[in-house]
Every structure is written in C-alpha cells, then in structure tokens.
C-alpha cells in the first residue's frame, strides 16, 4: 500500500480520539466521588457537639481550611503528574500546602502552650488516629488511583505520593469534625504523624497499582 493511500484511508476510517480530561476536571470528579463518603463517615461516627460554633472559631476554621486546601492541591498535582504536558513545578504545590498546614498547627500549639503554661504540650497515646484515618482515606485513595489509571500515566511515583497525600489529608480534614484531641501536641504528633506515615505506605501501594498498567 502506498503511503498516500494509507494516509487517505486513515483519514477516512480512523475514529476521532476523545480529548483527555483536564487535571481540574479530574480533581472535581474525585471530590464528587469522595465527599459523600467522607460526609457519611462523619454522620456515622457522630459530629462533635457544638460543631457549628467550633467551625466559626478562626483557629479551627483556618486549620480545617488548610487541610482542605492540601487535599485539593494534592489531588490536582497527582493528575498533573500523570500528564507529560503539565509543568513539573505544580508537583511542589502539595508540599507548600502541607508545610503551611503543619506550620499553622505548630503555631497554634505554641500559642496554646504559652496560654496554658505548657498544658497544650501534654502527649499521650491516641491509637484511634491511625486506623480511623486509614479507613476514612481508603475510598478516596482507591478512587483517585482508579482515575489515574484511566488517564495519562506519567511520573507514576510523584502521582502516587500526591494521590495518597490527597486521600490522607481528606481523612484528616474530617477527623476533627467527630474526634476531639486532648491537646494540640496530640494533633501534631498523632494525627499529622498518621498522615505522614499513611502517605508513605499508601504511596507504595498506589505505585504498585499504577505500575500494573491501565485497564
């Protein structure tokens, strides 16, 4: 077959290729899939008393806002990491968001420790954090990996880290809505430590899942 004939045949018979969904659209889809599950967890566990008044407090609202920001930015970066046409600097956005979130919690811990003469620094075991965050982040983690496997597969390691951080940050964002930490130090060590640990472990599992290829 001549080259000209091949080109003409392809032009006539080739089916149009559907444009890939943008990272923003994939992020919005993931949020729509995850939000009902997270809301169901809060309702099942039982919201904290006076939650509306608590959300109106600037300190609590700022920490929650940074948790949500880390969730959204990490998911967006995960989908950007999966595409070769997205710049690499976007992969640094989750780090900046997480550092801002951690820094705000550290600032609150310092302020409260001064106000309470060190009472905010009390630390004791809270084994509930790890399993609750792990279970709560399971569905968002599976959902984001499922979406990644059906989009472009590029920079899989970075995509796995960002995806798992998005899922664990989402779980940590809803945890204070039904679970009360005794001190800010417990929030920093147990809750944020659980986020870091589960992000590392989940990234390995997500990397294996993405490495199997698309279905």
NULO-636828 format. One record per residue (C-alpha): x, y, z; residue in one letter. Coordinates in steps of 0.25 Angstrom, whole numbers, padded with zeros to 4 digits, always signed. Layout:
XYZA
...
***
This chain:
+0000+0000+0000X
+0005+0014-0004X
+0008+0024+0007X
-0002+0033+0001X
-0013+0022+0001X
-0010+0019+0015X
-0012+0033+0019X
-0025+0035+0011X
-0030+0022+0017X
-0027+0026+0032X
-0033+0040+0029X
-0046+0033+0025X
-0047+0022+0034X
-0039+0026+0047X
-0049+0029+0059X
-0047+0042+0066X
-0039+0042+0079X
-0046+0047+0091X
-0039+0058+0098X
-0033+0055+0111X
-0040+0061+0123X
-0032+0073+0129X
-0026+0071+0143X
-0036+0081+0149X
-0048+0073+0143X
-0042+0060+0149X
-0040+0067+0162X
-0054+0072+0162X
-0059+0058+0159X
-0051+0052+0170X
-0056+0061+0180X
-0070+0058+0176X
-0067+0043+0178X
-0060+0045+0191X
-0069+0056+0198X
-0081+0047+0201X
-0073+0036+0207X
-0066+0046+0216X
-0079+0052+0220X
-0085+0038+0223X
-0073+0035+0232X
-0075+0048+0240X
-0090+0045+0241X
-0087+0030+0245X
-0077+0034+0256X
-0085+0045+0261X
-0082+0060+0259X
-0075+0067+0271X
-0084+0075+0280X
-0086+0090+0276X
-0079+0087+0263X
-0085+0100+0256X
-0079+0109+0267X
-0066+0101+0266X
-0065+0104+0251X
-0067+0119+0254X
-0055+0119+0262X
-0043+0125+0254X
-0033+0116+0259X
-0041+0103+0256X
-0046+0109+0243X
-0032+0112+0238X
-0027+0099+0241X
-0038+0092+0234X
-0037+0101+0222X
-0022+0098+0221X
-0026+0083+0222X
-0036+0084+0210X
-0026+0093+0202X
-0015+0082+0204X
-0026+0071+0199X
-0030+0079+0187X
-0016+0083+0183X
-0010+0069+0185X
-0021+0063+0176X
-0019+0073+0165X
-0004+0071+0166X
-0006+0056+0165X
-0014+0057+0152X
-0004+0067+0147X
+0008+0057+0150X
+0000+0047+0141X
+0001+0056+0129X
+0014+0059+0121X
+0009+0073+0117X
+0008+0079+0131X
+0020+0086+0137X
+0027+0080+0148X
+0026+0092+0157X
+0012+0088+0160X
+0017+0076+0168X
+0022+0085+0178X
+0009+0091+0181X
+0005+0080+0191X
+0018+0082+0199X
+0015+0096+0200X
+0001+0094+0205X
+0005+0083+0215X
+0016+0091+0221X
+0006+0103+0222X
-0004+0094+0229X
+0007+0088+0238X
+0013+0101+0241X
-0001+0107+0245X
-0003+0095+0255X
+0011+0097+0261X
+0008+0112+0263X
-0005+0109+0270X
+0002+0098+0278X
+0012+0109+0282X
+0002+0120+0285X
-0007+0110+0294X
+0005+0105+0301X
+0008+0119+0306X
-0006+0122+0309X
-0008+0109+0317X
+0006+0109+0323X
+0010+0096+0316X
-0003+0088+0317X
-0004+0088+0301X
+0009+0080+0301X
+0004+0068+0308X
+0005+0056+0300X
-0001+0042+0302X
-0005+0030+0293X
-0017+0032+0284X
-0017+0019+0276X
-0030+0023+0269X
-0024+0033+0260X
-0016+0023+0251X
-0028+0013+0248X
-0038+0024+0247X
-0030+0032+0237X
-0026+0019+0229X
-0041+0014+0228X
-0046+0028+0225X
-0036+0030+0214X
-0038+0017+0207X
-0049+0020+0198X
-0043+0034+0193X
-0030+0027+0191X
-0036+0016+0183X
-0044+0026+0175X
-0032+0035+0171X
-0023+0023+0167X
-0035+0018+0159X
-0036+0031+0152X
-0021+0032+0150X
-0021+0018+0143X
-0031+0023+0133X
-0023+0036+0130X
-0009+0038+0125X
+0001+0030+0132X
+0014+0039+0134X
+0023+0041+0146X
+0016+0030+0154X
+0024+0031+0167X
+0020+0046+0168X
+0006+0043+0165X
+0005+0033+0175X
+0011+0042+0186X
+0002+0053+0183X
-0011+0044+0181X
-0008+0037+0195X
-0006+0051+0202X
-0019+0056+0196X
-0026+0044+0202X
-0020+0044+0215X
-0021+0059+0216X
-0036+0058+0213X
-0038+0048+0224X
-0030+0057+0234X
-0039+0069+0230X
-0052+0061+0234X
-0045+0055+0247X
-0047+0067+0256X
-0061+0068+0252X
-0064+0056+0260X
-0052+0053+0269X
-0046+0062+0279X
-0031+0063+0282X
-0028+0066+0297X
-0016+0075+0293X
-0010+0082+0281X
+0002+0073+0282X
-0006+0061+0280X
-0011+0067+0267X
+0003+0069+0263X
+0009+0056+0267X
-0002+0046+0265X
-0011+0052+0255X
-0001+0059+0246X
+0009+0047+0248X
-0002+0038+0244X
-0004+0046+0231X
+0011+0045+0228X
+0012+0030+0231X
+0000+0026+0223X
+0004+0035+0211X
+0017+0028+0211X
+0011+0014+0212X
+0000+0017+0203X
+0009+0023+0192X
+0016+0010+0191X
+0003+0002+0189X
-0002+0013+0179X
+0011+0012+0171X
+0009-0003+0170X
-0005-0001+0166X
-0001+0009+0155X
+0010+0000+0151X
+0001-0011+0146X
-0004-0002+0135X
-0017+0003+0130X
-0030-0006+0129X
***
